[in-house]
Amino acid sequence: MLERGVCPRCGQKMTYLERRQIGGNVYLYGVHVKKEMKKRTVKKCYLGPESQYINVSHMHRDENLVLRGLMSYDRAIEYLRRIADYLRTEKLREEERNLLSQVTRELMSISGIQESIGDSIRITKDELQDILMYYDRRDTRRMSKEGKDRAREIFRKVFSSGRKILDVEG
């Protein structure tokens, strides 16, 4: 947003970015200057610290979270990574695992992987061989019409958009 001069807090065009040093920390403000007639108005939007929130981050030491201001655009991804690291070390109860699974599916959907990861197609080794033959267009003459149709149908399901789990039986 900042590249386009848009304030991440209010969404309006920013005139400039102001940096204020208070104590040992630097804080950022999006400044909006408007001129109407001869009157000039200045509105400042607090965007957070330039690096991190010191006092709030101390409260999340167990999770190793370092909370950042609005100008840190990758902060949400970094939070997720650190939370994932934290959850790897925790022993979760059944309801917490179920909730984590639900949130994971939502994140996968947002990322474009979607819930299709749960799509599972069960086939036999012979059907897999038929699918590969159909794919390679090799010697499908020996296949029955039903076999070709089944191979085509499974082939299209497996190679359609989204990820699939192909479960080949014994």
C-alpha positions as CSV (number, residue, x, y, z in Angstrom):
1,M,0.0,0.0,0.0
2,L,2.8,2.4,0.9
3,E,4.3,2.1,-2.6
4,R,1.1,3.6,-3.9
5,G,1.0,6.3,-1.2
6,V,-2.0,4.8,0.6
7,C,-2.2,4.8,4.3
8,P,-2.5,1.3,5.7
9,R,-4.7,2.5,8.6
10,C,-7.4,4.6,6.9
11,G,-6.9,3.8,3.2
12,Q,-6.6,7.4,2.2
13,K,-3.8,8.9,0.1
14,M,-0.8,9.9,2.3
15,T,1.0,13.1,1.8
16,Y,4.1,11.8,3.5
17,L,5.4,9.4,6.2
18,E,6.6,10.9,9.5
19,R,9.1,9.3,11.8
20,R,9.2,10.3,15.5
21,Q,11.8,9.1,17.9
22,I,10.5,8.8,21.4
23,G,12.9,7.3,23.9
24,G,14.8,4.5,22.2
25,N,12.1,3.7,19.7
26,V,10.9,5.1,16.4
27,Y,7.2,5.5,15.7
28,L,5.6,6.0,12.2
29,Y,2.7,8.2,11.3
30,G,0.9,8.5,8.0
31,V,0.3,12.2,7.4
32,H,-2.6,13.5,5.3
33,V,-2.5,17.2,4.4
34,K,-5.5,18.8,2.8
35,K,-5.9,22.3,1.5
36,E,-9.3,23.8,1.1
37,M,-9.4,27.4,0.0
38,K,-6.7,28.9,2.3
39,K,-7.3,26.5,5.1
40,R,-4.8,23.7,5.6
41,T,-5.7,20.6,7.7
42,V,-3.3,17.9,8.8
43,K,-4.5,14.5,10.0
44,K,-2.0,11.9,11.3
45,C,-2.6,8.2,11.5
46,Y,-0.5,6.2,13.9
47,L,1.1,3.2,12.0
48,G,3.0,1.7,14.9
49,P,6.7,1.3,15.7
50,E,9.2,1.1,12.9
51,S,10.5,-2.2,14.2
52,Q,8.5,-3.9,16.9
53,Y,6.1,-3.3,19.9
54,I,8.5,-3.8,22.8
55,N,6.1,-4.1,25.8
56,V,3.4,-6.2,24.1
57,S,6.0,-8.6,22.6
58,H,7.2,-9.3,26.1
59,M,3.8,-10.7,26.9
60,H,4.2,-13.3,24.1
61,R,7.6,-14.7,24.9
62,D,6.4,-18.3,25.2
63,E,5.1,-18.2,21.6
64,N,8.3,-16.3,20.5
65,L,6.0,-13.6,18.9
66,V,7.5,-10.3,18.0
67,L,4.6,-8.0,17.3
68,R,5.2,-5.4,14.6
69,G,3.5,-2.3,13.3
70,L,1.4,-1.7,10.2
71,M,4.4,-1.0,8.0
72,S,5.6,-4.5,8.4
73,Y,3.6,-6.1,5.6
74,D,4.8,-9.6,6.1
75,R,4.0,-9.6,9.8
76,A,1.0,-11.9,9.6
77,I,3.0,-14.6,7.8
78,E,5.8,-14.3,10.3
79,Y,3.2,-14.6,13.2
80,L,1.9,-17.8,11.6
81,R,5.4,-19.3,11.3
82,R,6.2,-18.6,14.9
83,I,2.8,-19.9,16.1
84,A,3.4,-23.1,14.1
85,D,6.8,-23.5,15.7
86,Y,5.2,-23.0,19.1
87,L,2.4,-25.5,18.5
88,R,5.0,-28.1,17.4
89,T,6.2,-28.1,21.0
90,E,2.8,-28.1,22.7
91,K,0.7,-31.2,23.6
92,L,-2.7,-30.3,22.2
93,R,-6.1,-31.7,23.5
94,E,-8.5,-33.2,21.0
95,E,-10.7,-30.1,20.7
96,E,-7.6,-28.0,20.2
97,R,-6.4,-30.3,17.4
98,N,-9.8,-30.1,15.8
99,L,-9.8,-26.3,15.9
100,L,-6.3,-26.2,14.6
101,S,-7.3,-28.5,11.7
102,Q,-10.2,-26.2,10.9
103,V,-8.0,-23.1,10.9
104,T,-5.4,-25.0,8.7
105,R,-8.1,-25.8,6.1
106,E,-9.1,-22.1,6.1
107,L,-5.5,-21.0,5.6
108,M,-5.0,-23.6,2.8
109,S,-8.1,-22.2,1.1
110,I,-6.7,-18.7,1.3
111,S,-3.4,-19.8,0.0
112,G,-5.0,-21.4,-3.1
113,I,-4.4,-25.0,-2.1
114,Q,-8.0,-25.1,-0.9
115,E,-9.8,-27.9,0.8
116,S,-9.2,-30.2,-2.2
117,I,-6.3,-31.7,-0.2
118,G,-9.0,-33.8,1.4
119,D,-10.2,-35.2,-2.0
120,S,-9.1,-38.8,-2.1
121,I,-9.5,-41.1,-5.1
122,R,-9.1,-44.8,-4.4
123,I,-8.1,-47.1,-7.3
124,T,-6.4,-50.5,-7.8
125,K,-3.0,-51.1,-9.3
126,D,-4.7,-52.4,-12.5
127,E,-6.7,-49.1,-12.8
128,L,-3.5,-47.1,-12.2
129,Q,-1.9,-49.1,-15.0
130,D,-4.9,-48.3,-17.3
131,I,-4.7,-44.6,-16.4
132,L,-1.0,-44.5,-17.2
133,M,-1.7,-46.3,-20.5
134,Y,-4.5,-43.9,-21.3
135,Y,-2.2,-40.9,-20.4
136,D,0.6,-42.2,-22.6
137,R,-1.9,-43.2,-25.3
138,R,-0.2,-46.5,-25.6
139,D,-1.9,-49.7,-26.5
140,T,-5.4,-48.8,-25.3
141,R,-6.8,-51.2,-27.9
142,R,-6.6,-54.1,-25.4
143,M,-8.7,-52.1,-22.9
144,S,-12.5,-52.4,-22.9
145,K,-14.7,-49.4,-23.6
146,E,-15.7,-49.3,-19.9
147,G,-12.0,-49.5,-18.9
148,K,-11.1,-46.6,-21.2
149,D,-14.0,-44.6,-19.9
150,R,-13.1,-45.3,-16.3
151,A,-9.4,-44.5,-17.0
152,R,-10.4,-41.2,-18.7
153,E,-12.7,-40.3,-15.8
154,I,-10.1,-41.0,-13.1
155,F,-7.4,-39.3,-15.1
156,R,-9.5,-36.1,-15.4
157,K,-10.3,-36.2,-11.6
158,V,-6.6,-36.7,-10.7
159,F,-5.3,-34.1,-13.0
160,S,-8.0,-31.5,-12.5
161,S,-7.1,-28.3,-10.6
162,G,-6.4,-28.6,-6.9
163,R,-4.4,-31.3,-5.1
164,K,-5.7,-34.8,-4.8
165,I,-4.6,-37.8,-2.9
166,L,-4.4,-40.9,-5.0
167,D,-4.8,-44.0,-2.9
168,V,-3.6,-47.1,-4.7
169,E,-4.8,-50.3,-3.1
170,G,-2.5,-53.2,-2.5
